[in-house]
Amino acid sequence: MLHDITAGPFPPGRLCAVLGPNGSGKSTLLRAMGGLVPSRGQVLLHGQVLDGLDLRARARLCCTLPQTLPEPLRLTVLETLLAARRVAHPAQEDDVPAALGWLARVGIESLAMRPLSELSGGQRQLVGLAQALSRHPRALLLDEPLSALDPHYQYRVLALLREETARSGLVCILVLHDLNQALNWCETACVLHEGRVQAFGPPRAILTPALLHAVYRIHACVDTGAQGQDFISVQGVETLGQVPQNV
Ligand SMILES: Nc1ncnc2c1ncn2[C@@H]1O[C@H](COP(=O)(O)OP(=O)(O)OP(=O)(O)O)[C@@H](O)[C@H]1O
């Protein structure tokens, strides 16, 4: 769980990463920010205190996409998008063209009429992302949103999130295990370790060899490739000895 932590501020308009080893508290932090688990602290969004808002009002402002998606309902992909938007905006008419537009932007418009229960894990993850974006929240909390996606969709989703976040001034926080994605796509990272914030700031500045060893138990550093992209170069893992190749 978490120990009296202060995380943030996560800047709007830029992608932000929550990093840390298994069990360090990343999902718990996201759920606490989304109001999905009780916490004693305060969550502020653009200066507004979210604690105490009723669930629907909070869901309108802040959309949390969980790591494990619920069992698929007997609905089509399009119907699930319309239903998700109704939860946050019950007074608004269904907007089928807008929902189809979000499916197209994520790259799954061909799945619109397919039952959700027939989709693969990665396809369902993409539906979850389209649902979340279609609700137009002011904060998007995504728990390992790329974990089931192939490289094409990982890149595509990161590019879409970066574009939408910049365009609408969204606060977009992603739990990531891939440190290279944090380095190359995120402006800010919050590194958790044993339920505490170990570091907070630009990924390039905070992912030092000392931090990578203390948190992940790897002997590694940030390197820069020929194309100018940063990557984590791992020399060894504490319990396994030397690892010969870079990752
Ligand atoms: N419902 C729960 N009841 C009790 N302990 C929990 C519960 N959910 C999580 N925990 C504990 O809280 C700690 C943090 O869990 P959390 O799921 O936030 O980790 P995480 O950083 O997201 O891990 P992972 O990378 O493996 O998904 C873990 O030690 C976990 O066992």
The ligand as a MOL file (V3000), in Angstrom:
LIG
                    3D

  0  0  0     0  0            999 V3000
M  V30 BEGIN CTAB
M  V30 COUNTS 31 33 0 0 0
M  V30 BEGIN ATOM
M  V30 1 N -6.8970 -5.2040 -2.2310 0
M  V30 2 C -5.7210 -5.2950 -1.6210 0
M  V30 3 N -5.6350 -5.7320 -0.3470 0
M  V30 4 C -4.4510 -5.8180 0.2880 0
M  V30 5 N -3.2740 -5.4970 -0.2770 0
M  V30 6 C -3.2980 -5.0460 -1.5480 0
M  V30 7 C -4.5120 -4.9320 -2.2870 0
M  V30 8 N -4.2130 -4.4650 -3.5200 0
M  V30 9 C -2.8770 -4.3240 -3.5420 0
M  V30 10 N -2.3330 -4.6690 -2.3740 0
M  V30 11 C -0.9100 -4.6440 -2.0090 0
M  V30 12 O -0.4400 -3.3130 -2.1580 0
M  V30 13 C 0.8570 -3.3230 -2.7290 0
M  V30 14 C 0.8420 -2.4640 -3.9850 0
M  V30 15 O 0.0170 -3.0900 -4.9570 0
M  V30 16 P -0.2150 -2.4210 -6.3760 0
M  V30 17 O -1.1990 -3.2700 -7.1110 0
M  V30 18 O -0.5260 -0.9950 -6.2050 0
M  V30 19 O 1.2410 -2.5820 -7.0070 0
M  V30 20 P 1.7780 -2.2220 -8.4730 0
M  V30 21 O 2.9490 -1.3310 -8.3000 0
M  V30 22 O 0.6690 -1.7100 -9.3230 0
M  V30 23 O 2.2760 -3.6420 -8.9610 0
M  V30 24 P 2.3330 -4.3650 -10.4140 0
M  V30 25 O 3.4250 -3.6960 -11.1820 0
M  V30 26 O 2.6770 -5.7640 -10.0620 0
M  V30 27 O 0.9890 -4.2250 -11.0720 0
M  V30 28 C 1.2230 -4.7860 -2.9930 0
M  V30 29 O 2.0610 -5.2200 -1.9650 0
M  V30 30 C -0.0890 -5.5010 -2.9600 0
M  V30 31 O 0.0810 -6.8100 -2.4890 0
M  V30 END ATOM
M  V30 BEGIN BOND
M  V30 1 1 1 2
M  V30 2 1 2 3
M  V30 3 2 2 7
M  V30 4 2 3 4
M  V30 5 1 4 5
M  V30 6 2 5 6
M  V30 7 1 6 7
M  V30 8 1 6 10
M  V30 9 1 7 8
M  V30 10 2 8 9
M  V30 11 1 9 10
M  V30 12 1 10 11
M  V30 13 1 11 12
M  V30 14 1 11 30
M  V30 15 1 12 13
M  V30 16 1 13 14
M  V30 17 1 13 28
M  V30 18 1 14 15
M  V30 19 1 15 16
M  V30 20 2 16 17
M  V30 21 1 16 18
M  V30 22 1 16 19
M  V30 23 1 19 20
M  V30 24 2 20 21
M  V30 25 1 20 22
M  V30 26 1 20 23
M  V30 27 1 23 24
M  V30 28 2 24 25
M  V30 29 1 24 26
M  V30 30 1 24 27
M  V30 31 1 28 29
M  V30 32 1 28 30
M  V30 33 1 30 31
M  V30 END BOND
M  V30 END CTAB
M  END
